Structure formats: structure tokens, C-alpha cells
Amino acid sequence: MSITKLFCLFVAPLFLLSNSPAFAYVEKDVAVLRIMNKAAGKTQVVPVKVGSKKQYDGLNIKVRNCKQSDPFDAENFFAFLEIYTKTDERIFSGWMNRNEPGQNPLQNDTYDVWLEKCE
């Protein structure tokens, strides 16, 4: 058997398996957000159903998606949020990651918003 055939049969499959990570997510129905109103000096935990809109103080929050990482990996949560002011000015649109809260949070003059978890 030639060296090329040996490589194709044994080494190549191992290389392909090691470089293709298996990302599995569990879709969840509710995003649990922590919202800080800096002006009022209060923080509150607010659940928002996926696909719905929720008004909180001066914010309108829409959750498009909420996912949990593979249960066999380190626990992490991801949510795609759209956040608007009462005047419908979009101040945030994107993914939030619970384990990396500083990576993509909403931080403006009045509010800070972080993802706590998905349920």
C-alpha cells in the first residue's frame, strides 16, 4: 500500500475531524436581561420572550433569538437583541454573550443592559 493511500485512509480523516468543531446550541424561549437605570440608581432583572417586544422604563426591547451553548461544554448564553428608545431610535442591535459581558453590551448615558441567561 502506498504512502498516499495510507495518508488518505488514516491521517486525513483525523485532520478533518480535529479542525471541524461541533457547535450545538439549545434554543430557549426567554432571555433574562439585567438592566441598570443609571439615572434612577436601580438595577432590575427583566425576562423577555423570544419574538416579543417588552417596554421597560425608557426602553423598548425585542429579543430575536436566545441560545444556550452545548450542555456538555462550559455553560454560556447568547441572545440577539434590538433595543430602542421610546422615540424609536435604535441604540443597540446585535448579539450579547453572557460569559463576555464587556464584548458587546448596551452602554449609553441612561441604561446598561447585560444578558443574564436564556430559559
Backbone as CSV, one residue per row, in Angstrom:
resi,resn,N_x,N_y,N_z,CA_x,CA_y,CA_z,C_x,C_y,C_z
1,MET,0.850,-1.170,0.000,0.000,0.000,0.000,0.898,1.236,0.000
2,SER,0.548,2.183,-0.833,1.391,3.369,-0.966,1.177,4.319,0.210
3,ILE,2.134,5.206,0.384,2.073,6.195,1.459,0.890,7.144,1.266
4,THR,0.524,7.421,0.015,-0.606,8.308,-0.275,-1.915,7.677,0.187
5,LYS,-2.059,6.380,-0.074,-3.271,5.683,0.351,-3.352,5.626,1.871
6,LEU,-2.232,5.368,2.530,-2.215,5.350,3.995,-2.625,6.708,4.563
7,PHE,-2.099,7.757,3.976,-2.435,9.106,4.432,-3.936,9.360,4.274
8,CYS,-4.464,9.008,3.103,-5.880,9.243,2.832,-6.788,8.428,3.752
9,LEU,-6.382,7.229,4.092,-7.211,6.359,4.916,-7.153,6.700,6.412
10,PHE,-5.986,7.106,6.910,-5.831,7.248,8.357,-5.582,8.680,8.843
11,VAL,-4.729,9.396,8.180,-4.328,10.717,8.674,-5.335,11.792,8.263
12,ALA,-5.779,11.789,7.036,-6.688,12.828,6.557,-7.991,12.883,7.352
13,PRO,-8.645,11.752,7.638,-9.882,11.829,8.435,-9.657,12.431,9.828
14,LEU,-8.529,12.111,10.458,-8.236,12.688,11.773,-8.050,14.191,11.676
15,PHE,-7.394,14.637,10.636,-7.187,16.074,10.435,-8.517,16.789,10.234
16,LEU,-9.392,16.204,9.433,-10.694,16.815,9.180,-11.542,16.875,10.443
17,LEU,-11.525,15.818,11.241,-12.306,15.802,12.472,-11.773,16.790,13.502
18,SER,-10.480,16.940,13.583,-9.912,17.828,14.593,-10.120,19.295,14.248
19,ASN,-10.313,19.638,12.992,-10.482,21.034,12.595,-11.934,21.441,12.387
20,SER,-12.862,20.543,12.610,-14.268,20.913,12.423,-14.984,20.828,13.772
21,PRO,-15.040,21.954,14.472,-15.700,21.933,15.773,-17.195,21.689,15.616
22,ALA,-17.754,20.992,16.570,-19.183,20.710,16.553,-19.874,21.707,17.473
23,PHE,-20.492,22.715,16.887,-21.198,23.704,17.675,-22.659,23.305,17.746
24,ALA,-23.113,23.053,18.935,-24.516,22.713,19.138,-25.101,23.703,20.130
25,TYR,-26.263,24.205,19.823,-26.929,25.156,20.700,-28.329,24.659,21.002
26,VAL,-28.811,25.025,22.162,-30.166,24.704,22.565,-30.966,25.995,22.499
27,GLU,-31.991,26.014,21.666,-32.837,27.195,21.530,-33.676,27.347,22.800
28,LYS,-33.761,28.562,23.305,-34.548,28.852,24.509,-35.645,29.852,24.184
29,ASP,-36.631,29.964,25.082,-37.811,30.793,24.826,-37.767,32.176,25.462
30,VAL,-36.920,32.367,26.470,-36.913,33.623,27.214,-35.476,34.080,27.440
31,ALA,-35.232,35.364,27.198,-33.948,35.984,27.536,-34.134,36.731,28.859
32,VAL,-33.253,36.469,29.801,-33.292,37.156,31.088,-32.193,38.220,31.059
33,LEU,-32.614,39.491,31.126,-31.699,40.616,30.997,-31.561,41.344,32.331
34,ARG,-30.390,41.866,32.594,-30.171,42.746,33.738,-30.054,44.156,33.167
35,ILE,-30.924,45.038,33.654,-30.969,46.409,33.152,-30.659,47.361,34.295
36,MET,-29.698,48.232,34.064,-29.353,49.242,35.052,-29.812,50.607,34.548
37,ASN,-30.656,51.254,35.327,-31.057,52.622,35.054,-30.124,53.505,35.878
38,LYS,-29.166,54.120,35.229,-28.147,54.903,35.926,-28.734,56.144,36.593
39,ALA,-29.709,56.764,35.934,-30.291,57.991,36.482,-31.060,57.707,37.769
40,ALA,-31.785,56.590,37.814,-32.570,56.239,38.988,-31.748,55.467,40.019
41,GLY,-30.586,54.968,39.593,-29.741,54.196,40.507,-30.321,52.850,40.869
42,LYS,-30.993,52.194,39.908,-31.583,50.889,40.196,-31.212,49.877,39.116
43,THR,-31.153,48.639,39.549,-30.895,47.529,38.636,-32.031,46.532,38.793
44,GLN,-32.488,45.993,37.664,-33.584,45.043,37.719,-33.361,43.932,36.699
45,VAL,-33.821,42.734,37.038,-33.782,41.599,36.124,-35.119,41.550,35.402
46,VAL,-35.045,41.510,34.058,-36.253,41.583,33.232,-36.267,40.409,32.253
47,PRO,-37.276,39.526,32.324,-37.406,38.459,31.323,-38.163,38.966,30.101
48,VAL,-37.678,38.563,28.911,-38.336,38.957,27.661,-38.450,37.707,26.784
49,LYS,-39.677,37.400,26.344,-39.889,36.229,25.496,-39.287,36.452,24.110
50,VAL,-38.723,35.403,23.542,-38.174,35.457,22.192,-39.311,35.751,21.221
51,GLY,-39.074,36.711,20.328,-40.062,37.081,19.332,-41.019,38.160,19.788
52,SER,-40.907,38.574,21.045,-41.823,39.605,21.531,-41.054,40.880,21.865
53,LYS,-41.826,41.918,22.134,-41.270,43.213,22.483,-41.696,43.536,23.907
54,LYS,-40.791,44.132,24.683,-41.114,44.499,26.055,-40.649,45.918,26.304
55,GLN,-41.492,46.689,26.967,-41.119,48.049,27.330,-40.666,48.046,28.779
56,TYR,-39.533,48.667,29.017,-39.003,48.816,30.376,-38.470,50.235,30.509
57,ASP,-39.035,51.005,31.424,-38.668,52.413,31.596,-38.691,53.098,30.231
58,GLY,-37.551,53.616,29.796,-37.475,54.323,28.519,-36.995,53.469,27.374
59,LEU,-37.016,52.147,27.540,-36.511,51.242,26.500,-37.612,50.357,25.949
60,ASN,-37.527,50.062,24.669,-38.322,49.024,24.027,-37.342,47.950,23.580
61,ILE,-37.528,46.730,24.078,-36.571,45.646,23.851,-37.246,44.542,23.065
62,LYS,-36.614,44.127,21.986,-37.092,42.993,21.193,-36.011,41.928,21.191
63,VAL,-36.388,40.700,21.554,-35.465,39.566,21.549,-35.762,38.737,20.313
64,ARG,-34.787,38.618,19.446,-34.956,37.831,18.218,-34.578,36.365,18.410
65,ASN,-33.584,36.108,19.291,-33.098,34.747,19.476,-32.405,34.642,20.823
66,CYS,-32.480,33.474,21.433,-31.766,33.219,22.687,-31.331,31.756,22.675
67,LYS,-30.037,31.529,22.886,-29.473,30.185,22.777,-28.574,29.883,23.968
68,GLN,-28.549,28.612,24.327,-27.606,28.120,25.327,-26.567,27.285,24.598
69,SER,-25.328,27.369,25.058,-24.282,26.554,24.444,-24.565,25.080,24.715
70,ASP,-23.855,24.244,24.016,-23.977,22.801,24.180,-23.881,22.453,25.669
71,PRO,-24.840,21.712,26.207,-24.818,21.384,27.638,-23.567,20.635,28.082
72,PHE,-22.828,20.047,27.154,-21.621,19.318,27.520,-20.389,20.221,27.543
73,ASP,-20.540,21.470,27.093,-19.459,22.454,27.147,-19.689,23.366,28.346
74,ALA,-18.786,24.304,28.532,-18.983,25.296,29.584,-20.252,26.093,29.280
75,GLU,-21.076,26.296,30.296,-22.360,26.957,30.091,-22.179,28.401,29.631
76,ASN,-22.867,28.737,28.558,-22.852,30.098,28.041,-24.190,30.358,27.361
77,PHE,-24.557,31.630,27.289,-25.811,32.018,26.672,-25.552,33.140,25.676
78,PHE,-26.343,33.160,24.598,-26.229,34.160,23.547,-27.632,34.644,23.199
79,ALA,-27.800,35.953,23.030,-29.103,36.490,22.633,-28.897,37.586,21.602
80,PHE,-29.783,37.587,20.600,-29.787,38.673,19.622,-30.892,39.637,20.023
81,LEU,-30.489,40.874,20.321,-31.413,41.879,20.837,-31.452,43.098,19.934
82,GLU,-32.616,43.745,19.906,-32.768,45.065,19.313,-33.366,45.940,20.401
83,ILE,-32.697,47.052,20.699,-33.150,47.927,21.776,-33.343,49.329,21.215
84,TYR,-34.517,49.880,21.501,-34.900,51.194,21.005,-35.278,52.094,22.188
85,THR,-35.174,53.399,21.981,-35.689,54.357,22.951,-37.192,54.495,22.736
86,LYS,-37.855,55.243,23.615,-39.303,55.466,23.456,-39.623,56.173,22.147
87,THR,-38.669,56.924,21.616,-38.885,57.637,20.348,-38.498,56.789,19.140
88,ASP,-38.325,55.485,19.350,-37.975,54.515,18.298,-36.607,54.746,17.675
89,GLU,-35.699,55.322,18.420,-34.312,55.433,17.972,-33.583,54.157,18.401
90,ARG,-33.022,53.441,17.424,-32.316,52.202,17.755,-30.976,52.551,18.388
91,ILE,-30.762,52.001,19.590,-29.498,52.251,20.286,-28.660,50.985,20.414
92,PHE,-29.238,49.837,20.036,-28.462,48.588,20.048,-29.121,47.581,19.130
93,SER,-28.301,46.840,18.401,-28.757,45.710,17.608,-27.584,44.756,17.467
94,GLY,-27.711,43.558,18.028,-26.621,42.592,17.911,-26.721,41.488,18.943
95,TRP,-25.693,40.647,18.930,-25.612,39.515,19.838,-24.970,39.943,21.148
96,MET,-25.516,39.443,22.247,-24.888,39.579,23.563,-24.491,38.190,24.020
97,ASN,-23.367,38.129,24.713,-22.793,36.883,25.190,-22.674,36.987,26.704
98,ARG,-23.297,36.070,27.434,-23.285,36.145,28.892,-21.882,36.036,29.474
99,ASN,-21.061,35.166,28.937,-19.725,34.955,29.504,-18.725,36.041,29.114
100,GLU,-19.077,36.885,28.178,-18.228,38.009,27.759,-19.063,39.288,27.801
101,PRO,-19.503,39.728,28.983,-20.427,40.858,29.053,-19.844,42.169,28.522
102,GLY,-18.557,42.314,28.555,-17.945,43.542,28.056,-17.726,43.540,26.557
103,GLN,-17.955,42.405,25.906,-17.698,42.291,24.479,-18.703,43.078,23.648
104,ASN,-19.985,43.034,24.012,-20.998,43.705,23.200,-22.218,44.087,24.052
105,PRO,-22.030,44.884,25.112,-23.184,45.274,25.919,-23.815,46.552,25.392
106,LEU,-25.004,46.848,25.881,-25.566,48.176,25.639,-25.090,49.056,26.787
107,GLN,-24.409,50.115,26.453,-23.991,51.102,27.442,-24.249,52.471,26.839
108,ASN,-25.233,53.181,27.409,-25.448,54.549,26.967,-25.551,55.445,28.194
109,ASP,-25.950,56.677,28.010,-25.950,57.630,29.117,-26.889,57.234,30.253
110,THR,-28.005,56.592,29.928,-29.008,56.297,30.943,-29.068,54.826,31.339
111,TYR,-28.827,53.916,30.385,-29.024,52.488,30.644,-27.803,51.651,30.297
112,ASP,-27.625,50.584,31.061,-26.726,49.488,30.720,-27.578,48.225,30.690
113,VAL,-27.336,47.348,29.710,-28.090,46.111,29.592,-27.107,44.968,29.376
114,TRP,-27.283,43.881,30.157,-26.473,42.665,30.013,-27.386,41.461,29.945
115,LEU,-26.924,40.422,29.286,-27.631,39.152,29.238,-27.251,38.331,30.465
116,GLU,-28.252,37.877,31.224,-28.029,37.024,32.385,-28.053,35.546,31.975
117,LYS,-29.131,35.153,31.269,-29.272,33.760,30.834,-30.434,33.644,29.880
118,CYS,-30.578,32.454,29.326,-31.728,32.102,28.496,-32.460,30.962,29.200
119,GLU,-33.765,31.047,29.187,-34.573,29.988,29.824,-35.541,29.391,28.834
